[in-house]
Amino acid sequence: MRHNYIGLGKHAMKSQFMCPLIAILTLAGCAEPNTPIKINAGDLTQVQVDAIVEHCGAAAGLVSVQDALLTINRSSELAVTGCVLDALYATGETSLTTVGNQRYEASNR
């Protein structure tokens, strides 16, 4: 069956692209949230990372350094994962972006 798009103009094209776009966004939103975070380790060593993990009360092996790649597994306790991420960010060695909640502050104009 052939669709007749006469009279629909640009709206016909929009509907053709909306379905695939929605499908892609849905799949991206369904990614496994517990997959490890992999970032550049900078000059951090496994010994330094283990000290951070211990300081935060996390289980040994939560974070590993291998071939200049830092792999961060998530703890079952959110506060522990947050502590580890904050401490790694504070070293200035990793490629972690800022850690924490951020909100947009509107200017008072």
MARTOR-727506 format. One record per atom (N, C-alpha, C): residue number from 0; atom name; x, y, z. Coordinates in nm, 4 decimals. Layout:
BEGIN
site num = NUM atome = CA u = X v = Y w = Z
...
% end
This chain:
BEGIN
site num = 0 atome = N u = 0.0849 v = -0.1178 w = 0.0000
site num = 0 atome = CA u = 0.0000 v = 0.0000 w = 0.0000
site num = 0 atome = C u = 0.0887 v = 0.1232 w = 0.0000
site num = 1 atome = N u = 0.0588 v = 0.2138 w = -0.0875
site num = 1 atome = CA u = 0.1372 v = 0.3349 w = -0.1000
site num = 1 atome = C u = 0.0692 v = 0.4460 w = -0.0227
site num = 2 atome = N u = 0.1507 v = 0.5188 w = 0.0573
site num = 2 atome = CA u = 0.0954 v = 0.6293 w = 0.1347
site num = 2 atome = C u = 0.0911 v = 0.7547 w = 0.0501
site num = 3 atome = N u = -0.0135 v = 0.8289 w = 0.0648
site num = 3 atome = CA u = -0.0282 v = 0.9526 w = -0.0088
site num = 3 atome = C u = 0.0063 v = 1.0678 w = 0.0843
site num = 4 atome = N u = 0.1196 v = 1.1336 w = 0.0586
site num = 4 atome = CA u = 0.1646 v = 1.2436 w = 0.1429
site num = 4 atome = C u = 0.1293 v = 1.3800 w = 0.0851
site num = 5 atome = N u = 0.0487 v = 1.3830 w = -0.0179
site num = 5 atome = CA u = 0.0112 v = 1.5104 w = -0.0791
site num = 5 atome = C u = -0.0674 v = 1.5920 w = 0.0223
site num = 6 atome = N u = -0.0271 v = 1.7160 w = 0.0383
site num = 6 atome = CA u = -0.0955 v = 1.8047 w = 0.1303
site num = 6 atome = C u = -0.0406 v = 1.7993 w = 0.2718
site num = 7 atome = N u = 0.0472 v = 1.7046 w = 0.3018
site num = 7 atome = CA u = 0.1020 v = 1.6964 w = 0.4361
site num = 7 atome = C u = 0.2316 v = 1.7766 w = 0.4504
site num = 8 atome = N u = 0.2968 v = 1.8031 w = 0.3401
site num = 8 atome = CA u = 0.4188 v = 1.8845 w = 0.3434
site num = 8 atome = C u = 0.5262 v = 1.8254 w = 0.4328
site num = 9 atome = N u = 0.5899 v = 1.9098 w = 0.5117
site num = 9 atome = CA u = 0.7019 v = 1.8676 w = 0.5965
site num = 9 atome = C u = 0.6583 v = 1.7773 w = 0.7118
site num = 10 atome = N u = 0.5312 v = 1.7745 w = 0.7475
site num = 10 atome = CA u = 0.4835 v = 1.6918 w = 0.8583
site num = 10 atome = C u = 0.4948 v = 1.5426 w = 0.8276
site num = 11 atome = N u = 0.4828 v = 1.5045 w = 0.7008
site num = 11 atome = CA u = 0.4966 v = 1.3640 w = 0.6639
site num = 11 atome = C u = 0.6389 v = 1.3168 w = 0.6911
site num = 12 atome = N u = 0.7358 v = 1.3987 w = 0.6602
site num = 12 atome = CA u = 0.8751 v = 1.3622 w = 0.6838
site num = 12 atome = C u = 0.9041 v = 1.3533 w = 0.8334
site num = 13 atome = N u = 0.8473 v = 1.4422 w = 0.9133
site num = 13 atome = CA u = 0.8695 v = 1.4401 w = 1.0573
site num = 13 atome = C u = 0.8256 v = 1.3071 w = 1.1170
site num = 14 atome = N u = 0.7101 v = 1.2577 w = 1.0759
site num = 14 atome = CA u = 0.6598 v = 1.1337 w = 1.1336
site num = 14 atome = C u = 0.7464 v = 1.0147 w = 1.0939
site num = 15 atome = N u = 0.8087 v = 1.0198 w = 0.9767
site num = 15 atome = CA u = 0.8962 v = 0.9109 w = 0.9331
site num = 15 atome = C u = 1.0199 v = 0.9009 w = 1.0220
site num = 16 atome = N u = 1.0676 v = 1.0124 w = 1.0738
site num = 16 atome = CA u = 1.1888 v = 1.0128 w = 1.1540
site num = 16 atome = C u = 1.1625 v = 1.0046 w = 1.3034
site num = 17 atome = N u = 1.0416 v = 1.0320 w = 1.3458
site num = 17 atome = CA u = 1.0115 v = 1.0308 w = 1.4888
site num = 17 atome = C u = 1.0148 v = 0.8900 w = 1.5480
site num = 18 atome = N u = 0.9598 v = 0.7928 w = 1.4796
site num = 18 atome = CA u = 0.9564 v = 0.6560 w = 1.5333
site num = 18 atome = C u = 1.0966 v = 0.6000 w = 1.5564
site num = 19 atome = N u = 1.1872 v = 0.6070 w = 1.4578
site num = 19 atome = CA u = 1.3234 v = 0.5575 w = 1.4852
site num = 19 atome = C u = 1.3939 v = 0.6363 w = 1.5952
site num = 20 atome = N u = 1.3716 v = 0.7668 w = 1.5998
site num = 20 atome = CA u = 1.4338 v = 0.8497 w = 1.7025
site num = 20 atome = C u = 1.3847 v = 0.8091 w = 1.8412
site num = 21 atome = N u = 1.2580 v = 0.7886 w = 1.8560
site num = 21 atome = CA u = 1.2009 v = 0.7467 w = 1.9850
site num = 21 atome = C u = 1.2548 v = 0.6094 w = 2.0240
site num = 22 atome = N u = 1.2677 v = 0.5186 w = 1.9283
site num = 22 atome = CA u = 1.3202 v = 0.3847 w = 1.9572
site num = 22 atome = C u = 1.4639 v = 0.3922 w = 2.0071
site num = 23 atome = N u = 1.5467 v = 0.4747 w = 1.9437
site num = 23 atome = CA u = 1.6868 v = 0.4896 w = 1.9854
site num = 23 atome = C u = 1.6956 v = 0.5496 w = 2.1246
site num = 24 atome = N u = 1.6180 v = 0.6530 w = 2.1508
site num = 24 atome = CA u = 1.6200 v = 0.7163 w = 2.2827
site num = 24 atome = C u = 1.5705 v = 0.6212 w = 2.3906
site num = 25 atome = N u = 1.4745 v = 0.5389 w = 2.3588
site num = 25 atome = CA u = 1.4237 v = 0.4414 w = 2.4550
site num = 25 atome = C u = 1.5313 v = 0.3391 w = 2.4896
site num = 26 atome = N u = 1.6012 v = 0.2901 w = 2.3896
site num = 26 atome = CA u = 1.7076 v = 0.1931 w = 2.4139
site num = 26 atome = C u = 1.8216 v = 0.2550 w = 2.4941
site num = 27 atome = N u = 1.8566 v = 0.3786 w = 2.4636
site num = 27 atome = CA u = 1.9637 v = 0.4457 w = 2.5373
site num = 27 atome = C u = 1.9240 v = 0.4653 w = 2.6831
site num = 28 atome = N u = 1.8001 v = 0.4928 w = 2.7078
site num = 28 atome = CA u = 1.7525 v = 0.5119 w = 2.8439
site num = 28 atome = C u = 1.7425 v = 0.3824 w = 2.9221
site num = 29 atome = N u = 1.7448 v = 0.2705 w = 2.8537
site num = 29 atome = CA u = 1.7337 v = 0.1409 w = 2.9197
site num = 29 atome = C u = 1.8692 v = 0.0753 w = 2.9415
site num = 30 atome = N u = 1.9769 v = 0.1490 w = 2.9234
site num = 30 atome = CA u = 2.1099 v = 0.0918 w = 2.9439
site num = 30 atome = C u = 2.1243 v = 0.0482 w = 3.0890
site num = 31 atome = N u = 2.1995 v = -0.0555 w = 3.1114
site num = 31 atome = CA u = 2.2208 v = -0.1106 w = 3.2452
site num = 31 atome = C u = 2.2902 v = -0.0064 w = 3.3330
site num = 32 atome = N u = 2.2248 v = 0.0418 w = 3.4384
site num = 32 atome = CA u = 2.2829 v = 0.1472 w = 3.5224
site num = 32 atome = C u = 2.3975 v = 0.0991 w = 3.6107
site num = 33 atome = N u = 2.4141 v = -0.0306 w = 3.6255
site num = 33 atome = CA u = 2.5178 v = -0.0827 w = 3.7145
site num = 33 atome = C u = 2.6448 v = -0.1245 w = 3.6417
site num = 34 atome = N u = 2.6565 v = -0.0885 w = 3.5149
site num = 34 atome = CA u = 2.7795 v = -0.1215 w = 3.4439
site num = 34 atome = C u = 2.8930 v = -0.0378 w = 3.5018
site num = 35 atome = N u = 3.0134 v = -0.0924 w = 3.5026
site num = 35 atome = CA u = 3.1266 v = -0.0181 w = 3.5594
site num = 35 atome = C u = 3.1558 v = 0.1102 w = 3.4807
site num = 36 atome = N u = 3.2088 v = 0.2079 w = 3.5503
site num = 36 atome = CA u = 3.2530 v = 0.3325 w = 3.4891
site num = 36 atome = C u = 3.3991 v = 0.3126 w = 3.4508
site num = 37 atome = N u = 3.4346 v = 0.3445 w = 3.3277
site num = 37 atome = CA u = 3.5731 v = 0.3305 w = 3.2819
site num = 37 atome = C u = 3.6231 v = 0.4667 w = 3.2368
site num = 38 atome = N u = 3.7307 v = 0.5119 w = 3.3034
site num = 38 atome = CA u = 3.7866 v = 0.6429 w = 3.2741
site num = 38 atome = C u = 3.9386 v = 0.6361 w = 3.2753
site num = 39 atome = N u = 4.0013 v = 0.7430 w = 3.2306
site num = 39 atome = CA u = 4.1465 v = 0.7542 w = 3.2323
site num = 39 atome = C u = 4.1941 v = 0.7649 w = 3.3764
site num = 40 atome = N u = 4.2934 v = 0.6844 w = 3.4133
site num = 40 atome = CA u = 4.3438 v = 0.6823 w = 3.5508
site num = 40 atome = C u = 4.4477 v = 0.7904 w = 3.5785
site num = 41 atome = N u = 4.4940 v = 0.8579 w = 3.4762
site num = 41 atome = CA u = 4.5997 v = 0.9564 w = 3.4986
site num = 41 atome = C u = 4.7223 v = 0.8877 w = 3.5556
site num = 42 atome = N u = 4.7806 v = 0.9442 w = 3.6597
site num = 42 atome = CA u = 4.8986 v = 0.8860 w = 3.7242
site num = 42 atome = C u = 4.8644 v = 0.8068 w = 3.8501
site num = 43 atome = N u = 4.7365 v = 0.7786 w = 3.8722
site num = 43 atome = CA u = 4.6979 v = 0.7017 w = 3.9914
site num = 43 atome = C u = 4.7490 v = 0.5586 w = 3.9812
site num = 44 atome = N u = 4.7935 v = 0.5070 w = 4.0943
site num = 44 atome = CA u = 4.8382 v = 0.3677 w = 4.1015
site num = 44 atome = C u = 4.7315 v = 0.2851 w = 4.1722
site num = 45 atome = N u = 4.7427 v = 0.1548 w = 4.1616
site num = 45 atome = CA u = 4.6482 v = 0.0663 w = 4.2294
site num = 45 atome = C u = 4.6568 v = 0.0840 w = 4.3805
site num = 46 atome = N u = 4.7777 v = 0.1080 w = 4.4322
site num = 46 atome = CA u = 4.7962 v = 0.1280 w = 4.5770
site num = 46 atome = C u = 4.7191 v = 0.2523 w = 4.6231
site num = 47 atome = N u = 4.7265 v = 0.3614 w = 4.5472
site num = 47 atome = CA u = 4.6540 v = 0.4838 w = 4.5823
site num = 47 atome = C u = 4.5029 v = 0.4612 w = 4.5758
site num = 48 atome = N u = 4.4598 v = 0.3929 w = 4.4732
site num = 48 atome = CA u = 4.3163 v = 0.3651 w = 4.4567
site num = 48 atome = C u = 4.2667 v = 0.2753 w = 4.5698
site num = 49 atome = N u = 4.3457 v = 0.1751 w = 4.6063
site num = 49 atome = CA u = 4.3071 v = 0.0866 w = 4.7170
site num = 49 atome = C u = 4.2934 v = 0.1643 w = 4.8475
site num = 50 atome = N u = 4.3796 v = 0.2651 w = 4.8685
site num = 50 atome = CA u = 4.3710 v = 0.3479 w = 4.9895
site num = 50 atome = C u = 4.2408 v = 0.4282 w = 4.9903
site num = 51 atome = N u = 4.2006 v = 0.4784 w = 4.8740
site num = 51 atome = CA u = 4.0741 v = 0.5529 w = 4.8631
site num = 51 atome = C u = 3.9566 v = 0.4592 w = 4.8930
site num = 52 atome = N u = 3.9594 v = 0.3425 w = 4.8338
site num = 52 atome = CA u = 3.8520 v = 0.2443 w = 4.8534
site num = 52 atome = C u = 3.8403 v = 0.2078 w = 5.0009
site num = 53 atome = N u = 3.9541 v = 0.1838 w = 5.0659
site num = 53 atome = CA u = 3.9531 v = 0.1490 w = 5.2084
site num = 53 atome = C u = 3.9021 v = 0.2648 w = 5.2928
site num = 54 atome = N u = 3.9464 v = 0.3869 w = 5.2624
site num = 54 atome = CA u = 3.9020 v = 0.5063 w = 5.3354
site num = 54 atome = C u = 3.7497 v = 0.5226 w = 5.3292
site num = 55 atome = N u = 3.6923 v = 0.4879 w = 5.2156
site num = 55 atome = CA u = 3.5476 v = 0.5035 w = 5.1974
site num = 55 atome = C u = 3.4680 v = 0.3855 w = 5.2503
site num = 56 atome = N u = 3.5372 v = 0.2829 w = 5.2979
site num = 56 atome = CA u = 3.4672 v = 0.1665 w = 5.3526
site num = 56 atome = C u = 3.4101 v = 0.0755 w = 5.2468
site num = 57 atome = N u = 3.4671 v = 0.0816 w = 5.1279
site num = 57 atome = CA u = 3.4180 v = -0.0023 w = 5.0187
site num = 57 atome = C u = 3.4910 v = -0.1361 w = 5.0194
site num = 58 atome = N u = 3.4345 v = -0.2312 w = 4.9510
site num = 58 atome = CA u = 3.4957 v = -0.3637 w = 4.9391
site num = 58 atome = C u = 3.6193 v = -0.3559 w = 4.8504
site num = 59 atome = N u = 3.7199 v = -0.4323 w = 4.8869
site num = 59 atome = CA u = 3.8413 v = -0.4379 w = 4.8054
site num = 59 atome = C u = 3.8047 v = -0.4809 w = 4.6642
site num = 60 atome = N u = 3.8696 v = -0.4212 w = 4.5673
site num = 60 atome = CA u = 3.8423 v = -0.4559 w = 4.4282
site num = 60 atome = C u = 3.7321 v = -0.3740 w = 4.3642
site num = 61 atome = N u = 3.6740 v = -0.2813 w = 4.4400
site num = 61 atome = CA u = 3.5676 v = -0.1968 w = 4.3835
site num = 61 atome = C u = 3.6206 v = -0.1141 w = 4.2678
site num = 62 atome = N u = 3.7465 v = -0.0698 w = 4.2784
site num = 62 atome = CA u = 3.8099 v = 0.0112 w = 4.1752
site num = 62 atome = C u = 3.9416 v = -0.0545 w = 4.1377
site num = 63 atome = N u = 3.9688 v = -0.0623 w = 4.0082
site num = 63 atome = CA u = 4.0958 v = -0.1211 w = 3.9655
site num = 63 atome = C u = 4.1619 v = -0.0340 w = 3.8603
site num = 64 atome = N u = 4.2947 v = -0.0395 w = 3.8581
site num = 64 atome = CA u = 4.3740 v = 0.0325 w = 3.7587
site num = 64 atome = C u = 4.4450 v = -0.0715 w = 3.6741
site num = 65 atome = N u = 4.4248 v = -0.0618 w = 3.5427
site num = 65 atome = CA u = 4.4923 v = -0.1533 w = 3.4523
site num = 65 atome = C u = 4.5149 v = -0.0821 w = 3.3200
site num = 66 atome = N u = 4.6408 v = -0.0766 w = 3.2773
site num = 66 atome = CA u = 4.6783 v = -0.0118 w = 3.1509
site num = 66 atome = C u = 4.6263 v = 0.1317 w = 3.1437
site num = 67 atome = N u = 4.6472 v = 0.2085 w = 3.2511
site num = 67 atome = CA u = 4.6070 v = 0.3493 w = 3.2605
site num = 67 atome = C u = 4.4554 v = 0.3690 w = 3.2507
site num = 68 atome = N u = 4.3793 v = 0.2625 w = 3.2698
site num = 68 atome = CA u = 4.2336 v = 0.2701 w = 3.2688
site num = 68 atome = C u = 4.1819 v = 0.2388 w = 3.4084
site num = 69 atome = N u = 4.1001 v = 0.3269 w = 3.4589
site num = 69 atome = CA u = 4.0410 v = 0.3111 w = 3.5915
site num = 69 atome = C u = 3.9005 v = 0.2547 w = 3.5740
site num = 70 atome = N u = 3.8736 v = 0.1404 w = 3.6350
site num = 70 atome = CA u = 3.7411 v = 0.0786 w = 3.6276
site num = 70 atome = C u = 3.6773 v = 0.0872 w = 3.7654
site num = 71 atome = N u = 3.5625 v = 0.1547 w = 3.7714
site num = 71 atome = CA u = 3.4931 v = 0.1776 w = 3.8976
site num = 71 atome = C u = 3.3625 v = 0.0996 w = 3.8950
site num = 72 atome = N u = 3.3534 v = -0.0003 w = 3.9831
site num = 72 atome = CA u = 3.2286 v = -0.0741 w = 3.9990
site num = 72 atome = C u = 3.1445 v = -0.0012 w = 4.1035
site num = 73 atome = N u = 3.0156 v = -0.0140 w = 4.0928
site num = 73 atome = CA u = 2.9284 v = 0.0535 w = 4.1889
site num = 73 atome = C u = 2.9056 v = -0.0353 w = 4.3098
site num = 74 atome = N u = 2.9084 v = 0.0290 w = 4.4255
site num = 74 atome = CA u = 2.8780 v = -0.0407 w = 4.5506
site num = 74 atome = C u = 2.7270 v = -0.0473 w = 4.5673
site num = 75 atome = N u = 2.6813 v = -0.1413 w = 4.6457
site num = 75 atome = CA u = 2.5375 v = -0.1487 w = 4.6729
site num = 75 atome = C u = 2.4925 v = -0.0320 w = 4.7595
site num = 76 atome = N u = 2.5885 v = 0.0337 w = 4.8250
site num = 76 atome = CA u = 2.5574 v = 0.1509 w = 4.9073
site num = 76 atome = C u = 2.5946 v = 0.2774 w = 4.8308
site num = 77 atome = N u = 2.4956 v = 0.3604 w = 4.8043
site num = 77 atome = CA u = 2.5153 v = 0.4823 w = 4.7269
site num = 77 atome = C u = 2.6182 v = 0.5744 w = 4.7909
site num = 78 atome = N u = 2.6174 v = 0.5852 w = 4.9234
site num = 78 atome = CA u = 2.7105 v = 0.6739 w = 4.9930
site num = 78 atome = C u = 2.8557 v = 0.6298 w = 4.9721
site num = 79 atome = N u = 2.8790 v = 0.5004 w = 4.9666
site num = 79 atome = CA u = 3.0144 v = 0.4480 w = 4.9451
site num = 79 atome = C u = 3.0611 v = 0.4811 w = 4.8036
site num = 80 atome = N u = 2.9753 v = 0.4582 w = 4.7058
site num = 80 atome = CA u = 3.0108 v = 0.4919 w = 4.5679
site num = 80 atome = C u = 3.0377 v = 0.6408 w = 4.5556
site num = 81 atome = N u = 2.9539 v = 0.7226 w = 4.6190
site num = 81 atome = CA u = 2.9737 v = 0.8679 w = 4.6160
site num = 81 atome = C u = 3.1054 v = 0.9094 w = 4.6782
site num = 82 atome = N u = 3.1408 v = 0.8467 w = 4.7904
site num = 82 atome = CA u = 3.2673 v = 0.8763 w = 4.8572
site num = 82 atome = C u = 3.3849 v = 0.8444 w = 4.7657
site num = 83 atome = N u = 3.3805 v = 0.7291 w = 4.7023
site num = 83 atome = CA u = 3.4884 v = 0.6883 w = 4.6117
site num = 83 atome = C u = 3.4984 v = 0.7849 w = 4.4940
site num = 84 atome = N u = 3.3870 v = 0.8193 w = 4.4330
site num = 84 atome = CA u = 3.3883 v = 0.9118 w = 4.3195
site num = 84 atome = C u = 3.4402 v = 1.0494 w = 4.3603
site num = 85 atome = N u = 3.3956 v = 1.0991 w = 4.4758
site num = 85 atome = CA u = 3.4430 v = 1.2287 w = 4.5248
site num = 85 atome = C u = 3.5938 v = 1.2267 w = 4.5469
site num = 86 atome = N u = 3.6436 v = 1.1202 w = 4.6106
site num = 86 atome = CA u = 3.7866 v = 1.1100 w = 4.6398
site num = 86 atome = C u = 3.8688 v = 1.0989 w = 4.5115
site num = 87 atome = N u = 3.8201 v = 1.0224 w = 4.4144
site num = 87 atome = CA u = 3.8916 v = 1.0100 w = 4.2874
site num = 87 atome = C u = 3.8932 v = 1.1432 w = 4.2131
site num = 88 atome = N u = 3.7814 v = 1.2138 w = 4.2155
site num = 88 atome = CA u = 3.7740 v = 1.3452 w = 4.1515
site num = 88 atome = C u = 3.8707 v = 1.4429 w = 4.2178
site num = 89 atome = N u = 3.8802 v = 1.4373 w = 4.3509
site num = 89 atome = CA u = 3.9652 v = 1.5295 w = 4.4262
site num = 89 atome = C u = 4.1139 v = 1.5106 w = 4.3951
site num = 90 atome = N u = 4.1527 v = 1.3937 w = 4.3465
site num = 90 atome = CA u = 4.2938 v = 1.3725 w = 4.3127
site num = 90 atome = C u = 4.3360 v = 1.4576 w = 4.1943
site num = 91 atome = N u = 4.2430 v = 1.4932 w = 4.1086
site num = 91 atome = CA u = 4.2756 v = 1.5702 w = 3.9892
site num = 91 atome = C u = 4.3458 v = 1.4879 w = 3.8820
site num = 92 atome = N u = 4.3576 v = 1.3596 w = 3.9041
site num = 92 atome = CA u = 4.4291 v = 1.2720 w = 3.8115
site num = 92 atome = C u = 4.3386 v = 1.2069 w = 3.7079
site num = 93 atome = N u = 4.2153 v = 1.1870 w = 3.7408
site num = 93 atome = CA u = 4.1257 v = 1.1112 w = 3.6530
site num = 93 atome = C u = 4.0568 v = 1.2022 w = 3.5532
site num = 94 atome = N u = 3.9882 v = 1.1407 w = 3.4606
site num = 94 atome = CA u = 3.9094 v = 1.2171 w = 3.3641
site num = 94 atome = C u = 3.7639 v = 1.2301 w = 3.4093
site num = 95 atome = N u = 3.7398 v = 1.2089 w = 3.5409
site num = 95 atome = CA u = 3.6043 v = 1.2276 w = 3.5941
site num = 95 atome = C u = 3.5654 v = 1.3741 w = 3.5815
site num = 96 atome = N u = 3.4420 v = 1.3967 w = 3.5448
site num = 96 atome = CA u = 3.3907 v = 1.5329 w = 3.5483
site num = 96 atome = C u = 3.3433 v = 1.5598 w = 3.6901
site num = 97 atome = N u = 3.2953 v = 1.6766 w = 3.7157
site num = 97 atome = CA u = 3.2517 v = 1.7120 w = 3.8499
site num = 97 atome = C u = 3.1508 v = 1.6114 w = 3.9028
site num = 98 atome = N u = 3.1574 v = 1.5840 w = 4.0293
site num = 98 atome = CA u = 3.0711 v = 1.4843 w = 4.0915
site num = 98 atome = C u = 2.9713 v = 1.5557 w = 4.1810
site num = 99 atome = N u = 2.8472 v = 1.5142 w = 4.1769
site num = 99 atome = CA u = 2.7471 v = 1.5716 w = 4.2657
site num = 99 atome = C u = 2.6251 v = 1.6166 w = 4.1892
site num = 100 atome = N u = 2.5287 v = 1.6648 w = 4.2620
site num = 100 atome = CA u = 2.4074 v = 1.7162 w = 4.2010
site num = 100 atome = C u = 2.4338 v = 1.8565 w = 4.1510
site num = 101 atome = N u = 2.3853 v = 1.8830 w = 4.0342
site num = 101 atome = CA u = 2.4017 v = 2.0161 w = 3.9783
site num = 101 atome = C u = 2.2648 v = 2.0648 w = 3.9364
site num = 102 atome = N u = 2.2442 v = 2.1912 w = 3.9552
site num = 102 atome = CA u = 2.1189 v = 2.2483 w = 3.9092
site num = 102 atome = C u = 2.1465 v = 2.3818 w = 3.8439
site num = 103 atome = N u = 2.0595 v = 2.4190 w = 3.7575
site num = 103 atome = CA u = 2.0738 v = 2.5448 w = 3.6850
site num = 103 atome = C u = 2.0284 v = 2.6572 w = 3.7750
site num = 104 atome = N u = 2.1129 v = 2.7583 w = 3.7875
site num = 104 atome = CA u = 2.0782 v = 2.8774 w = 3.8660
site num = 104 atome = C u = 2.0467 v = 2.9901 w = 3.7678
site num = 105 atome = N u = 1.9239 v = 3.0355 w = 3.7692
site num = 105 atome = CA u = 1.8854 v = 3.1450 w = 3.6822
site num = 105 atome = C u = 1.9388 v = 3.2758 w = 3.7379
site num = 106 atome = N u = 1.9820 v = 3.3616 w = 3.6484
site num = 106 atome = CA u = 2.0325 v = 3.4918 w = 3.6942
site num = 106 atome = C u = 1.9148 v = 3.5770 w = 3.7402
site num = 107 atome = N u = 1.9413 v = 3.6665 w = 3.8308
site num = 107 atome = CA u = 1.8354 v = 3.7542 w = 3.8856
site num = 107 atome = C u = 1.8311 v = 3.8845 w = 3.8078
site num = 108 atome = N u = 1.8011 v = 3.8763 w = 3.6813
site num = 108 atome = CA u = 1.7926 v = 3.9977 w = 3.5979
site num = 108 atome = C u = 1.6541 v = 4.0518 w = 3.5966
% end
